[in-house]
């Protein structure tokens, strides 16, 4: 049987679907910009925007929640969000010199949005709080993982760097703390968490707050 307290948490932590769509849109922009930077055609641009935008959500819905087809397959608004991300990314096609910074900016926004969406949807599916936090992190970094793999870059997820996964984890923990333990209204907790994750990620990039490798080869500092 499902714990009554879990049901209460799921109801009080409900978020509007707009948060999920915003995350798809923002991450779609990062995928589209990566495609533009590499000179892909429209098909490649749309494909990379699609995979980056909905990749984390596909993992969340297909692997962990498993309550029917993924949201992108049942709601046409997700495809519209991807198409809009492609259109918006075209505005930056002459800024190739700054594309890395632009991607990092939108990626930082998407990281926080998808973190709260992943946690909320997992709680709504009656997963435990620790499992919901894990789903939130995977939801947040999944799209970026697919993007990096497809463009043949070492994923940020795997290598030491400027608080990428840890920023997502911090956001998930904060969202649970505010919403579940402090009883804050879900959307208020979400906005605070998104802002916190965004700022943490940008500060980590600016001041190079980074994790270190566990082991270093001889001769490396």
mmCIF file of the C-alpha atoms, coordinates in Angstrom:
data_MODEL
# 
_entry.id   MODEL 
# 
loop_
_atom_site.group_PDB 
_atom_site.id 
_atom_site.type_symbol 
_atom_site.label_atom_id 
_atom_site.label_alt_id 
_atom_site.label_comp_id 
_atom_site.label_asym_id 
_atom_site.label_entity_id 
_atom_site.label_seq_id 
_atom_site.pdbx_PDB_ins_code 
_atom_site.Cartn_x 
_atom_site.Cartn_y 
_atom_site.Cartn_z 
_atom_site.occupancy 
_atom_site.B_iso_or_equiv 
_atom_site.pdbx_formal_charge 
_atom_site.auth_seq_id 
_atom_site.auth_comp_id 
_atom_site.auth_asym_id 
_atom_site.auth_atom_id 
_atom_site.pdbx_PDB_model_num 
ATOM 1   C CA . UNK A 1 1   ? 0.000  0.000  0.000   1.00 0.00 ? 1   UNK A CA 1 
ATOM 2   C CA . UNK A 1 2   ? 1.049  3.568  -0.686  1.00 0.00 ? 2   UNK A CA 1 
ATOM 3   C CA . UNK A 1 3   ? 1.881  5.509  2.442   1.00 0.00 ? 3   UNK A CA 1 
ATOM 4   C CA . UNK A 1 4   ? -0.696 8.216  3.252   1.00 0.00 ? 4   UNK A CA 1 
ATOM 5   C CA . UNK A 1 5   ? 2.085  10.722 3.940   1.00 0.00 ? 5   UNK A CA 1 
ATOM 6   C CA . UNK A 1 6   ? 3.515  10.035 0.464   1.00 0.00 ? 6   UNK A CA 1 
ATOM 7   C CA . UNK A 1 7   ? 0.124  10.774 -1.107  1.00 0.00 ? 7   UNK A CA 1 
ATOM 8   C CA . UNK A 1 8   ? -0.120 14.059 0.792   1.00 0.00 ? 8   UNK A CA 1 
ATOM 9   C CA . UNK A 1 9   ? 3.364  15.087 -0.344  1.00 0.00 ? 9   UNK A CA 1 
ATOM 10  C CA . UNK A 1 10  ? 2.532  14.228 -3.966  1.00 0.00 ? 10  UNK A CA 1 
ATOM 11  C CA . UNK A 1 11  ? -0.575 16.412 -3.903  1.00 0.00 ? 11  UNK A CA 1 
ATOM 12  C CA . UNK A 1 12  ? 0.982  19.397 -2.164  1.00 0.00 ? 12  UNK A CA 1 
ATOM 13  C CA . UNK A 1 13  ? 4.056  19.365 -4.431  1.00 0.00 ? 13  UNK A CA 1 
ATOM 14  C CA . UNK A 1 14  ? 2.078  19.483 -7.696  1.00 0.00 ? 14  UNK A CA 1 
ATOM 15  C CA . UNK A 1 15  ? 3.530  21.781 -10.376 1.00 0.00 ? 15  UNK A CA 1 
ATOM 16  C CA . UNK A 1 16  ? 1.938  23.148 -13.533 1.00 0.00 ? 16  UNK A CA 1 
ATOM 17  C CA . UNK A 1 17  ? 3.058  21.453 -16.766 1.00 0.00 ? 17  UNK A CA 1 
ATOM 18  C CA . UNK A 1 18  ? 4.481  24.806 -17.912 1.00 0.00 ? 18  UNK A CA 1 
ATOM 19  C CA . UNK A 1 19  ? 7.616  24.102 -15.878 1.00 0.00 ? 19  UNK A CA 1 
ATOM 20  C CA . UNK A 1 20  ? 8.261  20.926 -17.881 1.00 0.00 ? 20  UNK A CA 1 
ATOM 21  C CA . UNK A 1 21  ? 7.660  22.732 -21.176 1.00 0.00 ? 21  UNK A CA 1 
ATOM 22  C CA . UNK A 1 22  ? 10.013 25.561 -20.198 1.00 0.00 ? 22  UNK A CA 1 
ATOM 23  C CA . UNK A 1 23  ? 12.725 23.019 -19.398 1.00 0.00 ? 23  UNK A CA 1 
ATOM 24  C CA . UNK A 1 24  ? 12.249 21.355 -22.799 1.00 0.00 ? 24  UNK A CA 1 
ATOM 25  C CA . UNK A 1 25  ? 12.389 24.743 -24.529 1.00 0.00 ? 25  UNK A CA 1 
ATOM 26  C CA . UNK A 1 26  ? 15.526 25.924 -22.709 1.00 0.00 ? 26  UNK A CA 1 
ATOM 27  C CA . UNK A 1 27  ? 17.457 22.687 -23.134 1.00 0.00 ? 27  UNK A CA 1 
ATOM 28  C CA . UNK A 1 28  ? 16.288 22.550 -26.745 1.00 0.00 ? 28  UNK A CA 1 
ATOM 29  C CA . UNK A 1 29  ? 18.022 25.884 -27.295 1.00 0.00 ? 29  UNK A CA 1 
ATOM 30  C CA . UNK A 1 30  ? 21.325 24.473 -25.992 1.00 0.00 ? 30  UNK A CA 1 
ATOM 31  C CA . UNK A 1 31  ? 21.058 21.534 -28.371 1.00 0.00 ? 31  UNK A CA 1 
ATOM 32  C CA . UNK A 1 32  ? 20.163 23.745 -31.322 1.00 0.00 ? 32  UNK A CA 1 
ATOM 33  C CA . UNK A 1 33  ? 23.045 26.113 -30.563 1.00 0.00 ? 33  UNK A CA 1 
ATOM 34  C CA . UNK A 1 34  ? 25.480 23.195 -30.417 1.00 0.00 ? 34  UNK A CA 1 
ATOM 35  C CA . UNK A 1 35  ? 24.178 22.111 -33.837 1.00 0.00 ? 35  UNK A CA 1 
ATOM 36  C CA . UNK A 1 36  ? 24.522 25.620 -35.299 1.00 0.00 ? 36  UNK A CA 1 
ATOM 37  C CA . UNK A 1 37  ? 28.082 25.886 -33.961 1.00 0.00 ? 37  UNK A CA 1 
ATOM 38  C CA . UNK A 1 38  ? 28.980 22.654 -35.783 1.00 0.00 ? 38  UNK A CA 1 
ATOM 39  C CA . UNK A 1 39  ? 27.339 23.680 -39.047 1.00 0.00 ? 39  UNK A CA 1 
ATOM 40  C CA . UNK A 1 40  ? 24.534 21.103 -39.033 1.00 0.00 ? 40  UNK A CA 1 
ATOM 41  C CA . UNK A 1 41  ? 21.613 21.405 -41.441 1.00 0.00 ? 41  UNK A CA 1 
ATOM 42  C CA . UNK A 1 42  ? 17.994 21.862 -40.292 1.00 0.00 ? 42  UNK A CA 1 
ATOM 43  C CA . UNK A 1 43  ? 17.449 18.124 -39.756 1.00 0.00 ? 43  UNK A CA 1 
ATOM 44  C CA . UNK A 1 44  ? 20.531 17.847 -37.575 1.00 0.00 ? 44  UNK A CA 1 
ATOM 45  C CA . UNK A 1 45  ? 19.594 21.029 -35.752 1.00 0.00 ? 45  UNK A CA 1 
ATOM 46  C CA . UNK A 1 46  ? 16.076 19.797 -34.958 1.00 0.00 ? 46  UNK A CA 1 
ATOM 47  C CA . UNK A 1 47  ? 17.304 16.330 -33.994 1.00 0.00 ? 47  UNK A CA 1 
ATOM 48  C CA . UNK A 1 48  ? 19.877 17.672 -31.549 1.00 0.00 ? 48  UNK A CA 1 
ATOM 49  C CA . UNK A 1 49  ? 17.391 20.167 -30.099 1.00 0.00 ? 49  UNK A CA 1 
ATOM 50  C CA . UNK A 1 50  ? 14.840 17.365 -29.691 1.00 0.00 ? 50  UNK A CA 1 
ATOM 51  C CA . UNK A 1 51  ? 17.196 14.916 -27.991 1.00 0.00 ? 51  UNK A CA 1 
ATOM 52  C CA . UNK A 1 52  ? 18.610 17.579 -25.680 1.00 0.00 ? 52  UNK A CA 1 
ATOM 53  C CA . UNK A 1 53  ? 15.204 19.037 -24.862 1.00 0.00 ? 53  UNK A CA 1 
ATOM 54  C CA . UNK A 1 54  ? 13.368 15.824 -24.022 1.00 0.00 ? 54  UNK A CA 1 
ATOM 55  C CA . UNK A 1 55  ? 16.240 13.434 -23.257 1.00 0.00 ? 55  UNK A CA 1 
ATOM 56  C CA . UNK A 1 56  ? 16.071 13.850 -19.496 1.00 0.00 ? 56  UNK A CA 1 
ATOM 57  C CA . UNK A 1 57  ? 12.284 13.596 -19.556 1.00 0.00 ? 57  UNK A CA 1 
ATOM 58  C CA . UNK A 1 58  ? 12.415 10.407 -21.625 1.00 0.00 ? 58  UNK A CA 1 
ATOM 59  C CA . UNK A 1 59  ? 14.686 8.760  -19.057 1.00 0.00 ? 59  UNK A CA 1 
ATOM 60  C CA . UNK A 1 60  ? 12.418 9.977  -16.251 1.00 0.00 ? 60  UNK A CA 1 
ATOM 61  C CA . UNK A 1 61  ? 9.154  8.799  -17.822 1.00 0.00 ? 61  UNK A CA 1 
ATOM 62  C CA . UNK A 1 62  ? 10.344 5.581  -19.489 1.00 0.00 ? 62  UNK A CA 1 
ATOM 63  C CA . UNK A 1 63  ? 12.771 4.184  -16.940 1.00 0.00 ? 63  UNK A CA 1 
ATOM 64  C CA . UNK A 1 64  ? 11.654 5.430  -13.542 1.00 0.00 ? 64  UNK A CA 1 
ATOM 65  C CA . UNK A 1 65  ? 8.021  6.534  -13.542 1.00 0.00 ? 65  UNK A CA 1 
ATOM 66  C CA . UNK A 1 66  ? 6.593  4.168  -16.178 1.00 0.00 ? 66  UNK A CA 1 
ATOM 67  C CA . UNK A 1 67  ? 3.016  5.452  -16.161 1.00 0.00 ? 67  UNK A CA 1 
ATOM 68  C CA . UNK A 1 68  ? 2.263  5.055  -19.842 1.00 0.00 ? 68  UNK A CA 1 
ATOM 69  C CA . UNK A 1 69  ? 3.880  6.726  -22.882 1.00 0.00 ? 69  UNK A CA 1 
ATOM 70  C CA . UNK A 1 70  ? 6.360  9.573  -22.218 1.00 0.00 ? 70  UNK A CA 1 
ATOM 71  C CA . UNK A 1 71  ? 4.850  13.066 -22.076 1.00 0.00 ? 71  UNK A CA 1 
ATOM 72  C CA . UNK A 1 72  ? 6.451  14.056 -25.389 1.00 0.00 ? 72  UNK A CA 1 
ATOM 73  C CA . UNK A 1 73  ? 4.481  11.274 -27.120 1.00 0.00 ? 73  UNK A CA 1 
ATOM 74  C CA . UNK A 1 74  ? 1.094  12.342 -25.747 1.00 0.00 ? 74  UNK A CA 1 
ATOM 75  C CA . UNK A 1 75  ? 1.268  16.146 -25.657 1.00 0.00 ? 75  UNK A CA 1 
ATOM 76  C CA . UNK A 1 76  ? 1.931  18.102 -28.872 1.00 0.00 ? 76  UNK A CA 1 
ATOM 77  C CA . UNK A 1 77  ? 3.088  21.134 -26.873 1.00 0.00 ? 77  UNK A CA 1 
ATOM 78  C CA . UNK A 1 78  ? 6.459  19.456 -26.382 1.00 0.00 ? 78  UNK A CA 1 
ATOM 79  C CA . UNK A 1 79  ? 7.143  19.382 -30.118 1.00 0.00 ? 79  UNK A CA 1 
ATOM 80  C CA . UNK A 1 80  ? 6.018  23.006 -30.351 1.00 0.00 ? 80  UNK A CA 1 
ATOM 81  C CA . UNK A 1 81  ? 8.461  23.879 -27.554 1.00 0.00 ? 81  UNK A CA 1 
ATOM 82  C CA . UNK A 1 82  ? 11.266 22.190 -29.503 1.00 0.00 ? 82  UNK A CA 1 
ATOM 83  C CA . UNK A 1 83  ? 10.345 24.044 -32.699 1.00 0.00 ? 83  UNK A CA 1 
ATOM 84  C CA . UNK A 1 84  ? 10.330 27.342 -30.796 1.00 0.00 ? 84  UNK A CA 1 
ATOM 85  C CA . UNK A 1 85  ? 13.758 26.554 -29.367 1.00 0.00 ? 85  UNK A CA 1 
ATOM 86  C CA . UNK A 1 86  ? 15.053 26.021 -32.914 1.00 0.00 ? 86  UNK A CA 1 
ATOM 87  C CA . UNK A 1 87  ? 13.614 29.367 -34.022 1.00 0.00 ? 87  UNK A CA 1 
ATOM 88  C CA . UNK A 1 88  ? 15.033 31.232 -31.023 1.00 0.00 ? 88  UNK A CA 1 
ATOM 89  C CA . UNK A 1 89  ? 18.461 29.632 -31.420 1.00 0.00 ? 89  UNK A CA 1 
ATOM 90  C CA . UNK A 1 90  ? 18.584 30.952 -34.986 1.00 0.00 ? 90  UNK A CA 1 
ATOM 91  C CA . UNK A 1 91  ? 18.793 34.457 -33.495 1.00 0.00 ? 91  UNK A CA 1 
ATOM 92  C CA . UNK A 1 92  ? 22.267 33.580 -32.226 1.00 0.00 ? 92  UNK A CA 1 
ATOM 93  C CA . UNK A 1 93  ? 23.638 32.150 -35.476 1.00 0.00 ? 93  UNK A CA 1 
ATOM 94  C CA . UNK A 1 94  ? 26.024 35.098 -35.935 1.00 0.00 ? 94  UNK A CA 1 
ATOM 95  C CA . UNK A 1 95  ? 27.418 34.811 -32.400 1.00 0.00 ? 95  UNK A CA 1 
ATOM 96  C CA . UNK A 1 96  ? 29.491 31.667 -32.858 1.00 0.00 ? 96  UNK A CA 1 
ATOM 97  C CA . UNK A 1 97  ? 32.340 33.251 -30.923 1.00 0.00 ? 97  UNK A CA 1 
ATOM 98  C CA . UNK A 1 98  ? 30.157 33.407 -27.804 1.00 0.00 ? 98  UNK A CA 1 
ATOM 99  C CA . UNK A 1 99  ? 28.129 30.234 -28.330 1.00 0.00 ? 99  UNK A CA 1 
ATOM 100 C CA . UNK A 1 100 ? 29.821 28.456 -25.412 1.00 0.00 ? 100 UNK A CA 1 
ATOM 101 C CA . UNK A 1 101 ? 28.768 31.157 -22.966 1.00 0.00 ? 101 UNK A CA 1 
ATOM 102 C CA . UNK A 1 102 ? 25.249 31.290 -24.406 1.00 0.00 ? 102 UNK A CA 1 
ATOM 103 C CA . UNK A 1 103 ? 24.871 27.511 -24.076 1.00 0.00 ? 103 UNK A CA 1 
ATOM 104 C CA . UNK A 1 104 ? 26.164 27.645 -20.495 1.00 0.00 ? 104 UNK A CA 1 
ATOM 105 C CA . UNK A 1 105 ? 23.610 30.364 -19.662 1.00 0.00 ? 105 UNK A CA 1 
ATOM 106 C CA . UNK A 1 106 ? 20.598 28.456 -20.982 1.00 0.00 ? 106 UNK A CA 1 
ATOM 107 C CA . UNK A 1 107 ? 21.946 25.190 -19.633 1.00 0.00 ? 107 UNK A CA 1 
ATOM 108 C CA . UNK A 1 108 ? 22.091 26.724 -16.147 1.00 0.00 ? 108 UNK A CA 1 
ATOM 109 C CA . UNK A 1 109 ? 18.425 27.735 -16.410 1.00 0.00 ? 109 UNK A CA 1 
ATOM 110 C CA . UNK A 1 110 ? 17.342 24.328 -17.680 1.00 0.00 ? 110 UNK A CA 1 
ATOM 111 C CA . UNK A 1 111 ? 19.309 22.532 -14.985 1.00 0.00 ? 111 UNK A CA 1 
ATOM 112 C CA . UNK A 1 112 ? 17.206 24.067 -12.214 1.00 0.00 ? 112 UNK A CA 1 
ATOM 113 C CA . UNK A 1 113 ? 13.881 23.753 -14.012 1.00 0.00 ? 113 UNK A CA 1 
ATOM 114 C CA . UNK A 1 114 ? 14.349 20.100 -14.890 1.00 0.00 ? 114 UNK A CA 1 
ATOM 115 C CA . UNK A 1 115 ? 15.613 19.353 -11.364 1.00 0.00 ? 115 UNK A CA 1 
ATOM 116 C CA . UNK A 1 116 ? 12.352 20.514 -9.768  1.00 0.00 ? 116 UNK A CA 1 
ATOM 117 C CA . UNK A 1 117 ? 10.212 18.931 -12.490 1.00 0.00 ? 117 UNK A CA 1 
ATOM 118 C CA . UNK A 1 118 ? 11.964 15.588 -12.083 1.00 0.00 ? 118 UNK A CA 1 
ATOM 119 C CA . UNK A 1 119 ? 11.557 15.603 -8.308  1.00 0.00 ? 119 UNK A CA 1 
ATOM 120 C CA . UNK A 1 120 ? 7.913  16.659 -8.506  1.00 0.00 ? 120 UNK A CA 1 
ATOM 121 C CA . UNK A 1 121 ? 6.936  14.065 -11.094 1.00 0.00 ? 121 UNK A CA 1 
ATOM 122 C CA . UNK A 1 122 ? 8.705  11.328 -9.154  1.00 0.00 ? 122 UNK A CA 1 
ATOM 123 C CA . UNK A 1 123 ? 6.898  12.336 -5.952  1.00 0.00 ? 123 UNK A CA 1 
ATOM 124 C CA . UNK A 1 124 ? 3.607  12.419 -7.859  1.00 0.00 ? 124 UNK A CA 1 
ATOM 125 C CA . UNK A 1 125 ? 4.342  8.843  -8.989  1.00 0.00 ? 125 UNK A CA 1 
ATOM 126 C CA . UNK A 1 126 ? 4.723  7.927  -5.295  1.00 0.00 ? 126 UNK A CA 1 
ATOM 127 C CA . UNK A 1 127 ? 8.460  7.285  -5.409  1.00 0.00 ? 127 UNK A CA 1 
ATOM 128 C CA . UNK A 1 128 ? 10.316 7.713  -2.146  1.00 0.00 ? 128 UNK A CA 1 
ATOM 129 C CA . UNK A 1 129 ? 11.988 11.044 -1.385  1.00 0.00 ? 129 UNK A CA 1 
ATOM 130 C CA . UNK A 1 130 ? 15.565 9.722  -1.959  1.00 0.00 ? 130 UNK A CA 1 
ATOM 131 C CA . UNK A 1 131 ? 14.473 8.091  -5.231  1.00 0.00 ? 131 UNK A CA 1 
ATOM 132 C CA . UNK A 1 132 ? 12.716 11.315 -6.290  1.00 0.00 ? 132 UNK A CA 1 
ATOM 133 C CA . UNK A 1 133 ? 15.888 13.292 -5.682  1.00 0.00 ? 133 UNK A CA 1 
ATOM 134 C CA . UNK A 1 134 ? 17.832 10.809 -7.827  1.00 0.00 ? 134 UNK A CA 1 
ATOM 135 C CA . UNK A 1 135 ? 15.241 11.101 -10.617 1.00 0.00 ? 135 UNK A CA 1 
ATOM 136 C CA . UNK A 1 136 ? 15.440 14.889 -10.384 1.00 0.00 ? 136 UNK A CA 1 
ATOM 137 C CA . UNK A 1 137 ? 19.201 14.845 -10.880 1.00 0.00 ? 137 UNK A CA 1 
ATOM 138 C CA . UNK A 1 138 ? 18.983 12.418 -13.806 1.00 0.00 ? 138 UNK A CA 1 
ATOM 139 C CA . UNK A 1 139 ? 16.174 14.479 -15.335 1.00 0.00 ? 139 UNK A CA 1 
ATOM 140 C CA . UNK A 1 140 ? 18.326 17.603 -15.049 1.00 0.00 ? 140 UNK A CA 1 
ATOM 141 C CA . UNK A 1 141 ? 21.512 16.219 -16.587 1.00 0.00 ? 141 UNK A CA 1 
ATOM 142 C CA . UNK A 1 142 ? 20.083 13.639 -19.026 1.00 0.00 ? 142 UNK A CA 1 
ATOM 143 C CA . UNK A 1 143 ? 19.495 15.984 -21.953 1.00 0.00 ? 143 UNK A CA 1 
ATOM 144 C CA . UNK A 1 144 ? 22.967 17.491 -21.684 1.00 0.00 ? 144 UNK A CA 1 
ATOM 145 C CA . UNK A 1 145 ? 24.424 13.986 -21.538 1.00 0.00 ? 145 UNK A CA 1 
ATOM 146 C CA . UNK A 1 146 ? 22.721 13.011 -24.808 1.00 0.00 ? 146 UNK A CA 1 
ATOM 147 C CA . UNK A 1 147 ? 23.790 16.295 -26.429 1.00 0.00 ? 147 UNK A CA 1 
ATOM 148 C CA . UNK A 1 148 ? 27.449 15.826 -25.523 1.00 0.00 ? 148 UNK A CA 1 
ATOM 149 C CA . UNK A 1 149 ? 27.502 12.186 -26.647 1.00 0.00 ? 149 UNK A CA 1 
ATOM 150 C CA . UNK A 1 150 ? 25.924 12.984 -30.022 1.00 0.00 ? 150 UNK A CA 1 
ATOM 151 C CA . UNK A 1 151 ? 28.410 15.768 -30.783 1.00 0.00 ? 151 UNK A CA 1 
ATOM 152 C CA . UNK A 1 152 ? 31.264 13.512 -29.623 1.00 0.00 ? 152 UNK A CA 1 
ATOM 153 C CA . UNK A 1 153 ? 32.300 15.500 -26.591 1.00 0.00 ? 153 UNK A CA 1 
ATOM 154 C CA . UNK A 1 154 ? 33.130 13.991 -23.212 1.00 0.00 ? 154 UNK A CA 1 
ATOM 155 C CA . UNK A 1 155 ? 29.933 14.520 -21.190 1.00 0.00 ? 155 UNK A CA 1 
ATOM 156 C CA . UNK A 1 156 ? 30.063 17.044 -18.358 1.00 0.00 ? 156 UNK A CA 1 
ATOM 157 C CA . UNK A 1 157 ? 28.403 14.359 -16.247 1.00 0.00 ? 157 UNK A CA 1 
ATOM 158 C CA . UNK A 1 158 ? 31.515 12.159 -16.237 1.00 0.00 ? 158 UNK A CA 1 
ATOM 159 C CA . UNK A 1 159 ? 34.466 14.493 -15.856 1.00 0.00 ? 159 UNK A CA 1 
ATOM 160 C CA . UNK A 1 160 ? 35.627 16.757 -13.031 1.00 0.00 ? 160 UNK A CA 1 
ATOM 161 C CA . UNK A 1 161 ? 34.288 20.240 -13.581 1.00 0.00 ? 161 UNK A CA 1 
ATOM 162 C CA . UNK A 1 162 ? 32.390 23.247 -12.405 1.00 0.00 ? 162 UNK A CA 1 
ATOM 163 C CA . UNK A 1 163 ? 29.598 21.860 -10.197 1.00 0.00 ? 163 UNK A CA 1 
ATOM 164 C CA . UNK A 1 164 ? 27.249 20.551 -12.888 1.00 0.00 ? 164 UNK A CA 1 
ATOM 165 C CA . UNK A 1 165 ? 25.753 17.432 -11.357 1.00 0.00 ? 165 UNK A CA 1 
ATOM 166 C CA . UNK A 1 166 ? 26.330 18.810 -7.854  1.00 0.00 ? 166 UNK A CA 1 
ATOM 167 C CA . UNK A 1 167 ? 24.391 21.967 -8.763  1.00 0.00 ? 167 UNK A CA 1 
ATOM 168 C CA . UNK A 1 168 ? 21.476 19.806 -9.914  1.00 0.00 ? 168 UNK A CA 1 
ATOM 169 C CA . UNK A 1 169 ? 21.694 17.722 -6.730  1.00 0.00 ? 169 UNK A CA 1 
ATOM 170 C CA . UNK A 1 170 ? 21.753 20.860 -4.576  1.00 0.00 ? 170 UNK A CA 1 
ATOM 171 C CA . UNK A 1 171 ? 18.651 22.113 -6.389  1.00 0.00 ? 171 UNK A CA 1 
ATOM 172 C CA . UNK A 1 172 ? 16.792 18.842 -5.851  1.00 0.00 ? 172 UNK A CA 1 
ATOM 173 C CA . UNK A 1 173 ? 17.671 18.813 -2.156  1.00 0.00 ? 173 UNK A CA 1 
ATOM 174 C CA . UNK A 1 174 ? 16.594 22.430 -1.742  1.00 0.00 ? 174 UNK A CA 1 
ATOM 175 C CA . UNK A 1 175 ? 13.274 21.818 -3.504  1.00 0.00 ? 175 UNK A CA 1 
ATOM 176 C CA . UNK A 1 176 ? 12.494 18.852 -1.256  1.00 0.00 ? 176 UNK A CA 1 
ATOM 177 C CA . UNK A 1 177 ? 13.538 20.779 1.848   1.00 0.00 ? 177 UNK A CA 1 
ATOM 178 C CA . UNK A 1 178 ? 11.384 23.799 1.000   1.00 0.00 ? 178 UNK A CA 1 
ATOM 179 C CA . UNK A 1 179 ? 8.357  21.910 -0.252  1.00 0.00 ? 179 UNK A CA 1 
ATOM 180 C CA . UNK A 1 180 ? 8.272  18.743 1.806   1.00 0.00 ? 180 UNK A CA 1 
ATOM 181 C CA . UNK A 1 181 ? 9.901  19.691 5.103   1.00 0.00 ? 181 UNK A CA 1 
ATOM 182 C CA . UNK A 1 182 ? 8.999  23.386 5.317   1.00 0.00 ? 182 UNK A CA 1 
ATOM 183 C CA . UNK A 1 183 ? 5.621  22.967 3.603   1.00 0.00 ? 183 UNK A CA 1 
ATOM 184 C CA . UNK A 1 184 ? 6.223  25.817 1.158   1.00 0.00 ? 184 UNK A CA 1 
ATOM 185 C CA . UNK A 1 185 ? 3.813  26.162 -1.764  1.00 0.00 ? 185 UNK A CA 1 
ATOM 186 C CA . UNK A 1 186 ? 5.197  24.080 -4.646  1.00 0.00 ? 186 UNK A CA 1 
ATOM 187 C CA . UNK A 1 187 ? 5.562  26.827 -7.263  1.00 0.00 ? 187 UNK A CA 1 
ATOM 188 C CA . UNK A 1 188 ? 7.217  29.190 -4.780  1.00 0.00 ? 188 UNK A CA 1 
ATOM 189 C CA . UNK A 1 189 ? 9.666  26.453 -3.819  1.00 0.00 ? 189 UNK A CA 1 
ATOM 190 C CA . UNK A 1 190 ? 10.268 25.770 -7.512  1.00 0.00 ? 190 UNK A CA 1 
ATOM 191 C CA . UNK A 1 191 ? 11.093 29.387 -8.375  1.00 0.00 ? 191 UNK A CA 1 
ATOM 192 C CA . UNK A 1 192 ? 13.462 29.684 -5.406  1.00 0.00 ? 192 UNK A CA 1 
ATOM 193 C CA . UNK A 1 193 ? 15.156 26.430 -6.370  1.00 0.00 ? 193 UNK A CA 1 
ATOM 194 C CA . UNK A 1 194 ? 15.505 27.390 -10.036 1.00 0.00 ? 194 UNK A CA 1 
ATOM 195 C CA . UNK A 1 195 ? 17.045 30.733 -9.084  1.00 0.00 ? 195 UNK A CA 1 
ATOM 196 C CA . UNK A 1 196 ? 19.390 29.100 -6.589  1.00 0.00 ? 196 UNK A CA 1 
ATOM 197 C CA . UNK A 1 197 ? 20.557 26.426 -9.052  1.00 0.00 ? 197 UNK A CA 1 
ATOM 198 C CA . UNK A 1 198 ? 21.014 28.981 -11.834 1.00 0.00 ? 198 UNK A CA 1 
ATOM 199 C CA . UNK A 1 199 ? 23.127 31.281 -9.644  1.00 0.00 ? 199 UNK A CA 1 
ATOM 200 C CA . UNK A 1 200 ? 25.154 28.408 -8.192  1.00 0.00 ? 200 UNK A CA 1 
ATOM 201 C CA . UNK A 1 201 ? 25.964 27.081 -11.646 1.00 0.00 ? 201 UNK A CA 1 
ATOM 202 C CA . UNK A 1 202 ? 26.984 30.485 -13.026 1.00 0.00 ? 202 UNK A CA 1 
ATOM 203 C CA . UNK A 1 203 ? 29.093 31.266 -9.947  1.00 0.00 ? 203 UNK A CA 1 
ATOM 204 C CA . UNK A 1 204 ? 30.809 27.907 -10.312 1.00 0.00 ? 204 UNK A CA 1 
ATOM 205 C CA . UNK A 1 205 ? 31.685 28.782 -13.913 1.00 0.00 ? 205 UNK A CA 1 
ATOM 206 C CA . UNK A 1 206 ? 32.792 32.327 -13.102 1.00 0.00 ? 206 UNK A CA 1 
ATOM 207 C CA . UNK A 1 207 ? 34.956 31.433 -10.097 1.00 0.00 ? 207 UNK A CA 1 
ATOM 208 C CA . UNK A 1 208 ? 35.918 27.961 -11.302 1.00 0.00 ? 208 UNK A CA 1 
ATOM 209 C CA . UNK A 1 209 ? 34.419 26.105 -8.348  1.00 0.00 ? 209 UNK A CA 1 
ATOM 210 C CA . UNK A 1 210 ? 35.213 22.638 -9.569  1.00 0.00 ? 210 UNK A CA 1 
ATOM 211 C CA . UNK A 1 211 ? 35.476 19.056 -8.437  1.00 0.00 ? 211 UNK A CA 1 
ATOM 212 C CA . UNK A 1 212 ? 38.825 17.297 -8.706  1.00 0.00 ? 212 UNK A CA 1 
ATOM 213 C CA . UNK A 1 213 ? 39.700 13.861 -10.099 1.00 0.00 ? 213 UNK A CA 1 
ATOM 214 C CA . UNK A 1 214 ? 39.982 11.128 -7.476  1.00 0.00 ? 214 UNK A CA 1 
ATOM 215 C CA . UNK A 1 215 ? 43.295 9.967  -8.899  1.00 0.00 ? 215 UNK A CA 1 
ATOM 216 C CA . UNK A 1 216 ? 45.803 11.747 -11.088 1.00 0.00 ? 216 UNK A CA 1 
ATOM 217 C CA . UNK A 1 217 ? 48.386 10.244 -13.397 1.00 0.00 ? 217 UNK A CA 1 
ATOM 218 C CA . UNK A 1 218 ? 52.023 10.780 -12.606 1.00 0.00 ? 218 UNK A CA 1 
ATOM 219 C CA . UNK A 1 219 ? 53.246 14.134 -13.807 1.00 0.00 ? 219 UNK A CA 1 
ATOM 220 C CA . UNK A 1 220 ? 49.798 15.768 -13.524 1.00 0.00 ? 220 UNK A CA 1 
ATOM 221 C CA . UNK A 1 221 ? 49.251 18.529 -10.991 1.00 0.00 ? 221 UNK A CA 1 
# 
